[in-house]
Amino acid sequence: MTHHVILGAGPAGVIAAETLRKQAPQDTITLVGDEPEPPYSRMAIPYLLIGNIKEPGTYLRKSATHFADLRITQVQAQANKVDAAAKQVSLSNGQVLSFDKLLIATGSKPVRPPIPGMDLPGVHPCWTLEDARKIMALAQPGAKVLQMGAGFIGCIIMEALKQRGVHLSVVEMGDRMVPRMMGPMAGGMIRDWCETKGVEVFTGTRVEGIAATSNAPEPEVGLLGKIAQAIGLAEAPTPKASSGRPLTVKLSNGQSLEVDLVISATGVKPNIGFLENSGITCLQGVLTDEHLQTNVPGIYAAGDCAEAFDKVSGKTIVSAIQPNAAEQARVAALNMAGQANELKGVTQINVLDTLGMISTSFGNWEGVPGGEHVELTDKAQGRHLSLQFKDDVLIGCNSVGWTEHVGVMRGLVEGAVKLGAWKDTLKQDPTKLSEAYLACAQQQGSWSGPGDARRR
């Protein structure tokens, strides 16, 4: 009987465990997660912060006996070490698990910037349910909150914070908001939009230090002043009080802000430190082939920690979005169960709602050397469209406020649809994406209708 060990109890780990149970009814499955809560979705945390759901609403599976019913053994511990040759995993609880097949689905962890004061009370990432509890206790209506980072995750958190009624300031090192998925025009439009919604935004700015706020010392009083105070001819000066906010944040632009809460949303990285000296090849993430298998037979990876081949860019990438995690987990589990299956590709897609402004990013949105591009901007209507071409193929795009084209943009980019003469049409009028998709994709036999393109 085969023993499958899955490290990580997020969406990838859960889907892999369920897929394995369906395909290998008699095998042993152990699911290792390092948090005390039932498996949950981090993507649901903003809805928890807003108050739309309670904690159970974040759980991936609603039945308390779901995993027991599937005969999936759950272990709460962290993976400390993997010995690929011995086929063993050492856990933080002292347990050593032997495996026949191993899936690494440990996800990402927040990047901790090297800033003085990050250990102070009131400074938190927003990554776990425990983080969310601490943030909710401090982010009360009227509280002053500073968020470090205006990337994809930061913008999602921003929405939740604003709905909690806080006074929000955002600090982003890049020259624009969402710099890893938006060009200068789009990122600038998102910043302008946020400022109209009452968010104070500092781009091109760093947090240099965080300190506990203290009252200023009493001013120096000379001998004559002290005598005057003693005989009642002068009042003793009142010590200069702070704002009452517990934290003072120093910015690289020379400003200091006094706040109740600092949220660190400066990015994430694959959680793979425990694989050092394991014999498993890691680059940015755990390197996998088209079967999601690593360089070690019988050891697989899926989700935010996996580095897989992207047919659009022609290189291996870590694409930390939940649709990728789910599909990679499914493919990995099928292969672990002995059913040959290949990953069709990695989806490079981001759809972001920033305080009501919808923006998207697909594929090589920055373009490639020798490529062509076209942009269309209507600032008054809050709309922007940027298309990137290589030869006659749309290889990437950005949009702000142009929601009607999301499905066809994805279909054109992921399908590598040859546009022919339609490329010149799009360069003249980028809004004709739907017409181009219908004409070209159908002609090349890859058309399944715009609705299907949105679902893929």
C-alpha positions in Angstrom: 0.0 0.0 0.0 1.4 3.4 -1.0 1.8 6.1 1.6 1.3 9.6 0.2 2.5 12.5 2.3 1.3 16.0 1.5 3.1 19.0 3.0 0.8 22.0 3.2 -2.9 22.1 3.9 -3.9 25.0 1.7 -6.0 24.8 -1.5 -3.3 22.8 -3.3 -2.8 20.3 -0.5 -6.5 19.8 0.0 -7.3 19.3 -3.7 -4.4 16.9 -4.0 -5.5 14.8 -1.0 -9.1 14.6 -2.3 -7.9 13.7 -5.8 -5.6 11.0 -4.5 -8.4 9.5 -2.4 -10.7 9.3 -5.4 -8.0 7.8 -7.7 -6.3 5.5 -5.1 -9.1 4.4 -2.6 -6.8 2.0 -0.7 -3.7 4.2 -0.3 -2.6 5.9 2.9 -2.8 9.7 2.8 -1.2 12.1 5.4 -1.9 15.8 5.1 0.5 18.0 7.1 -0.5 21.6 8.0 1.3 24.0 10.4 -1.7 26.0 11.6 -4.2 25.0 14.4 -7.3 25.9 12.3 -9.0 23.6 9.8 -7.6 24.1 6.2 -8.7 27.6 5.0 -8.3 30.0 2.1 -6.1 33.0 2.6 -8.1 34.7 -0.2 -11.1 34.8 2.1 -9.3 36.8 4.8 -10.2 40.2 3.4 -13.9 39.2 3.6 -13.3 38.3 7.2 -11.7 41.7 7.8 -14.7 43.4 6.2 -17.1 41.4 8.3 -18.9 39.6 5.4 -18.0 36.2 6.9 -17.0 34.7 10.2 -13.9 32.5 10.5 -15.7 29.3 9.5 -16.5 31.0 6.2 -12.8 30.9 5.3 -12.6 27.1 5.8 -12.0 25.2 2.5 -14.4 22.4 3.6 -17.4 23.0 5.8 -17.8 19.6 7.4 -15.7 19.1 10.6 -15.4 15.4 9.7 -14.6 15.9 6.0 -11.0 14.6 6.1 -11.7 11.9 8.6 -14.6 10.7 6.4 -12.1 10.4 3.5 -9.6 8.6 5.7 -7.1 11.4 5.3 -4.9 11.7 8.4 -4.2 15.3 9.4 -1.0 16.2 11.3 -0.4 19.7 12.7 3.3 20.4 12.4 5.8 22.2 10.3 8.2 20.3 7.9 11.7 20.9 9.1 13.7 18.7 6.7 13.2 16.3 3.8 15.6 13.4 3.2 14.8 12.5 -0.4 17.2 9.5 -0.4 15.7 8.0 2.7 12.1 9.1 1.7 11.5 10.7 5.1 10.2 14.0 6.4 11.2 15.4 9.8 8.5 17.5 11.5 8.5 20.2 14.1 6.6 18.0 16.6 9.4 15.4 16.6 7.6 13.0 14.2 9.4 11.5 11.3 7.1 10.4 8.4 8.2 7.9 5.8 6.7 8.2 2.4 6.4 6.5 -0.9 5.2 9.6 -2.7 5.6 13.2 -1.5 3.8 16.4 -2.6 5.4 19.7 -1.5 2.5 22.2 -1.3 3.8 24.5 1.4 2.7 27.7 -0.4 4.3 31.1 0.2 5.3 33.1 3.2 5.4 36.9 3.7 8.6 38.7 2.9 9.8 40.4 6.1 11.5 43.7 5.2 14.7 44.5 7.2 13.3 47.6 8.9 14.0 48.5 12.5 10.9 48.1 14.6 9.2 45.2 12.8 9.0 43.3 16.1 7.0 45.9 17.8 3.4 45.2 19.0 1.0 46.6 16.4 3.1 45.6 13.4 1.6 42.6 11.5 1.6 40.9 8.2 -1.9 39.9 6.9 -1.4 36.3 5.9 -2.9 33.9 8.5 -6.1 33.8 10.5 -4.1 34.7 13.6 -2.8 37.8 11.8 -6.4 38.7 10.9 -7.5 38.5 14.5 -4.7 40.9 15.6 -5.5 43.3 12.8 -9.2 43.4 13.5 -8.5 44.2 17.2 -6.5 47.3 16.1 -8.2 48.4 12.9 -11.3 49.9 14.6 -13.2 52.8 13.0 -11.2 56.0 13.1 -7.9 54.2 13.7 -4.8 55.3 11.7 -3.3 52.5 9.7 -0.2 52.5 7.6 0.2 49.7 5.0 3.6 48.9 3.6 3.2 47.7 0.0 0.7 48.4 -2.8 1.1 45.2 -4.8 -1.7 42.8 -5.6 -2.1 41.5 -2.1 -1.8 45.0 -0.6 -4.6 46.3 -2.8 -6.9 43.5 -1.7 -6.2 44.3 1.9 -6.7 48.0 1.3 -10.3 47.4 0.3 -11.0 45.5 3.5 -9.3 48.2 5.7 -11.2 51.1 4.1 -14.5 49.3 4.7 -13.5 49.0 8.4 -13.5 52.8 8.6 -9.9 53.4 9.2 -7.7 56.3 8.1 -5.4 54.6 5.7 -1.9 55.5 4.4 -0.1 53.3 1.9 3.7 53.3 1.2 5.0 51.7 -1.9 8.7 51.5 -2.9 7.9 51.3 -6.6 7.2 54.4 -8.7 3.5 53.3 -9.0 0.9 51.1 -7.5 0.9 47.4 -8.4 4.3 47.7 -10.1 4.6 44.0 -10.9 1.4 43.8 -12.9 0.8 47.3 -14.1 2.7 49.7 -16.4 3.2 53.4 -15.4 0.0 54.7 -16.8 -2.2 52.0 -15.3 -0.4 52.1 -11.9 -0.7 55.8 -11.8 -4.4 55.7 -12.6 -5.0 53.2 -9.7 -3.1 55.6 -7.4 -5.2 58.6 -8.4 -8.3 56.5 -7.9 -7.3 55.5 -4.4 -6.5 59.1 -3.4 -10.0 60.1 -4.5 -11.3 57.4 -2.1 -9.5 59.0 0.8 -6.4 56.8 0.9 -3.1 58.7 1.3 -0.6 57.1 -1.1 3.2 57.5 -1.0 4.9 55.9 -4.1 8.7 55.9 -4.6 8.9 55.9 -0.8 10.3 53.5 1.8 9.6 52.9 5.5 12.9 53.5 7.2 12.0 52.7 10.7 9.1 52.0 13.2 9.3 53.1 16.8 7.1 53.2 19.9 5.7 56.7 20.2 6.6 58.5 23.4 5.8 61.9 25.0 8.3 64.6 24.2 10.4 65.7 27.2 9.5 68.8 29.2 11.1 72.0 27.9 14.1 73.4 29.8 13.1 76.1 32.4 15.8 78.5 33.8 16.2 79.4 37.5 14.1 82.6 37.2 11.3 80.6 35.5 11.3 78.0 38.2 11.0 80.7 40.9 8.1 82.3 39.0 6.4 79.0 38.8 6.9 78.4 42.5 5.3 81.7 43.6 2.5 81.4 41.1 3.6 84.1 38.7 3.9 81.6 35.8 2.3 78.3 34.9 4.4 75.2 34.6 4.6 74.3 30.9 2.5 71.3 29.9 4.6 68.5 28.4 4.1 68.2 24.7 1.8 65.2 24.2 2.0 62.8 21.3 -1.1 62.1 19.2 -1.8 59.1 21.4 -0.9 56.8 18.6 1.4 54.0 19.7 3.7 53.8 16.7 5.7 56.4 14.8 6.7 55.5 11.3 9.6 57.3 9.6 9.5 57.5 5.8 12.3 58.1 3.3 10.6 61.3 2.1 11.4 62.9 5.5 7.8 62.6 6.9 6.9 60.8 10.1 3.4 59.3 10.7 1.9 58.4 14.0 -0.4 55.3 13.6 -2.2 52.6 15.6 -1.3 49.8 13.2 1.3 48.9 10.6 0.5 46.2 8.1 3.4 44.6 6.2 2.2 43.6 2.7 5.6 43.8 0.9 5.2 40.6 -1.0 5.6 36.8 -0.5 8.1 34.2 -1.5 7.9 30.4 -1.8 8.1 28.6 1.5 10.9 26.2 0.7 13.7 26.9 3.2 13.2 23.5 4.8 14.3 21.8 1.5 17.9 23.0 1.8 20.3 20.0 1.3 17.4 17.8 0.5 18.6 16.9 -3.0 15.5 18.5 -4.5 16.3 21.2 -7.1 14.9 24.6 -6.2 15.4 27.8 -8.2 12.8 30.5 -7.3 10.5 27.7 -6.3 10.6 23.9 -6.4 11.5 23.1 -10.0 9.0 20.7 -11.6 8.5 19.1 -15.0 5.2 18.8 -17.0 4.0 16.1 -14.6 4.8 18.4 -11.6 7.5 16.0 -10.6 10.8 17.3 -9.2 14.2 16.0 -10.1 13.6 13.2 -7.6 11.3 10.5 -8.8 8.2 10.2 -6.6 8.5 13.8 -5.2 6.2 16.4 -6.6 5.3 20.1 -6.0 2.2 22.2 -6.6 0.9 25.6 -5.8 2.7 28.8 -4.8 5.9 27.0 -3.9 6.2 25.2 -7.3 8.1 26.5 -10.3 6.5 25.3 -13.5 6.8 25.9 -17.3 4.9 28.8 -18.8 4.2 28.4 -22.5 3.4 32.1 -22.9 6.8 33.3 -21.6 8.7 30.2 -22.6 10.3 29.9 -19.1 9.7 28.4 -15.7 7.8 30.7 -13.3 6.1 30.7 -9.9 2.6 32.0 -10.5 1.0 32.3 -7.1 -2.7 32.4 -7.9 -5.3 29.9 -6.7 -6.4 28.6 -10.1 -2.8 27.5 -10.8 -2.6 25.9 -7.3 -5.7 23.9 -7.9 -4.8 22.7 -11.4 -1.2 21.8 -10.4 -2.5 19.9 -7.4 -4.9 17.9 -9.6 -2.2 17.0 -12.1 0.4 16.1 -9.4 -2.1 13.9 -7.6 -3.1 12.0 -10.8 0.6 11.3 -11.5 1.2 10.3 -7.8 -1.7 7.8 -8.3 0.0 6.3 -11.4 -2.1 8.1 -14.0 0.1 10.0 -16.5 -1.1 13.5 -16.8 0.5 16.7 -18.0 0.1 20.3 -16.9 -1.1 22.3 -20.0 0.6 25.5 -18.8 0.8 28.1 -16.1 -1.8 30.8 -16.2 -0.4 34.4 -15.9 -3.5 36.2 -15.0 -4.4 38.8 -12.4 -7.8 40.5 -12.0 -7.8 43.1 -9.2 -10.5 45.1 -7.6 -9.0 48.2 -5.9 -11.7 50.1 -4.1 -14.1 49.5 -7.0 -11.6 50.0 -9.9 -11.1 46.8 -11.9 -7.7 46.1 -13.4 -6.2 43.1 -15.2 -2.9 41.8 -16.3 -2.2 38.9 -18.6 1.0 37.2 -19.9 4.0 39.3 -20.9 2.3 42.6 -20.1 5.6 44.5 -20.3 6.3 43.3 -23.8 9.4 41.6 -25.3 12.4 42.9 -27.2 11.4 43.5 -30.8 7.7 43.4 -30.1 5.1 46.0 -30.8 2.5 47.6 -28.6 -0.5 49.9 -28.6 -2.1 51.9 -25.7 -5.5 53.6 -25.4 -6.2 55.8 -22.4 -9.3 57.7 -21.3 -8.5 59.2 -17.9 -11.8 61.0 -17.7 -13.6 57.6 -17.8 -10.9 55.8 -15.8 -10.2 53.4 -18.7 -6.8 52.2 -20.0 -5.9 49.4 -22.4 -2.3 48.3 -23.3 -1.7 45.4 -25.8 1.7 43.8 -26.4 2.4 41.8 -29.6 5.2 39.5 -30.8 4.8 39.0 -34.5 1.0 38.6 -35.0 0.3 37.1 -31.5 -1.0 39.0 -28.5 1.5 38.0 -25.8 0.3 40.2 -22.9 -2.0 43.1 -21.9 -3.0 45.4 -19.2 -6.4 47.0 -18.7 -8.0 49.4 -16.2 -11.8 49.8 -16.1 -12.2 47.7 -19.3 -14.0 44.7 -17.9 -15.9 43.6 -21.0 -12.7 42.3 -22.7 -11.3 40.2 -19.8 -12.4 36.8 -21.3 -11.1 37.4 -24.8 -7.9 38.9 -23.6 -7.2 35.8 -21.7 -8.3 33.6 -24.6 -6.0 35.4 -27.1 -3.0 35.4 -24.8 -3.2 31.8 -23.5 -4.3 30.4 -26.9 -1.4 32.2 -28.6 -3.9 32.9 -31.4 -2.4 34.1 -34.7 -4.1 37.4 -35.5 -2.8 38.0 -39.0 -4.3 41.2 -40.4 -6.3 41.7 -37.2 -3.1 42.8 -35.4 -3.0 45.9 -37.5 -6.7 46.4 -36.8 -6.1 46.2 -33.1 -3.2 48.6 -33.3 -5.6 51.1 -34.9 -8.4 50.3 -32.4 -7.5 48.1 -29.4 -11.2 47.9 -28.4 -11.9 45.4 -31.2 -10.5 42.5 -29.2 -13.8 40.6 -29.2 -14.1 40.8 -33.0 -10.5 39.7 -33.4 -11.0 36.7 -31.0 -14.2 35.5 -32.7 -12.7 35.8 -36.2 -9.2 34.4 -35.6 -9.8 31.8 -32.9 -12.7 30.2 -34.7 -10.8 30.2 -38.0 -7.9 28.3 -36.3 -10.2 25.8 -34.7 -9.5 26.9 -31.1 -12.7 28.9 -30.7 -15.1 27.8 -28.0 -17.0 31.0 -27.6 -16.1 34.1 -25.5 -18.0 32.7 -22.5 -15.9 29.6 -22.5 -12.8 31.7 -22.8 -13.7 33.4 -19.6 -14.2 30.1 -17.8 -11.0 28.4 -18.9 
